[in-house]
Amino acid sequence: MGRKAKYTFREWSNLYKANGQEALKPKERNSSYSKEFKEWSIVHIFLLLFLL
């Protein structure tokens, strides 16, 4: 088993231990960010790039 495969298996194992079978079920949709979070991120990036 390759290094990445061992890491992935360990992640799955930890998820299962912490949350049971529910943690390993496929998600019905992708995670998404709220409009407010996106707007805040844009402002934050602008401040970092142009004002510092």
C-alpha positions as CSV (number, residue, x, y, z in Angstrom):
1,M,0.0,0.0,0.0
2,G,1.4,3.4,-1.0
3,R,2.0,6.3,1.4
4,K,-1.0,8.2,0.2
5,A,-3.3,5.2,0.4
6,K,-2.2,4.6,4.0
7,Y,-2.9,8.2,4.8
8,T,-6.4,8.1,3.2
9,F,-7.2,4.9,5.0
10,R,-6.2,6.4,8.3
11,E,-8.4,9.5,7.6
12,W,-11.4,7.2,6.9
13,S,-10.7,5.2,10.0
14,N,-10.6,8.3,12.2
15,L,-13.8,9.7,10.6
16,Y,-15.5,6.4,11.3
17,K,-14.3,6.2,14.9
18,A,-15.5,9.8,15.5
19,N,-18.8,9.8,13.7
20,G,-19.7,6.2,12.8
21,Q,-21.1,5.0,9.4
22,E,-22.7,8.4,8.7
23,A,-19.2,9.9,8.2
24,L,-18.4,7.6,5.3
25,K,-21.6,8.0,3.3
26,P,-21.3,10.0,0.1
27,K,-22.6,13.6,0.4
28,E,-25.7,14.5,-1.7
29,R,-24.2,17.8,-2.7
30,N,-20.9,19.7,-2.6
31,S,-20.2,22.1,0.3
32,S,-20.9,25.7,-0.5
33,Y,-20.0,29.0,1.0
34,S,-22.5,31.7,1.9
35,K,-22.8,34.9,-0.1
36,E,-21.6,36.8,3.0
37,F,-18.5,34.6,3.4
38,K,-17.6,35.1,-0.3
39,E,-18.0,38.9,0.0
40,W,-15.9,39.0,3.1
41,S,-13.2,36.9,1.4
42,I,-13.0,39.3,-1.6
43,V,-12.7,42.3,0.8
44,H,-10.0,40.5,2.8
45,I,-8.0,39.6,-0.3
46,F,-8.3,43.2,-1.6
47,L,-7.0,44.6,1.7
48,L,-4.1,42.1,1.8
49,L,-3.0,42.8,-1.8
50,F,-3.5,46.5,-2.2
51,L,-3.2,48.1,1.2
52,L,-0.4,46.2,2.9
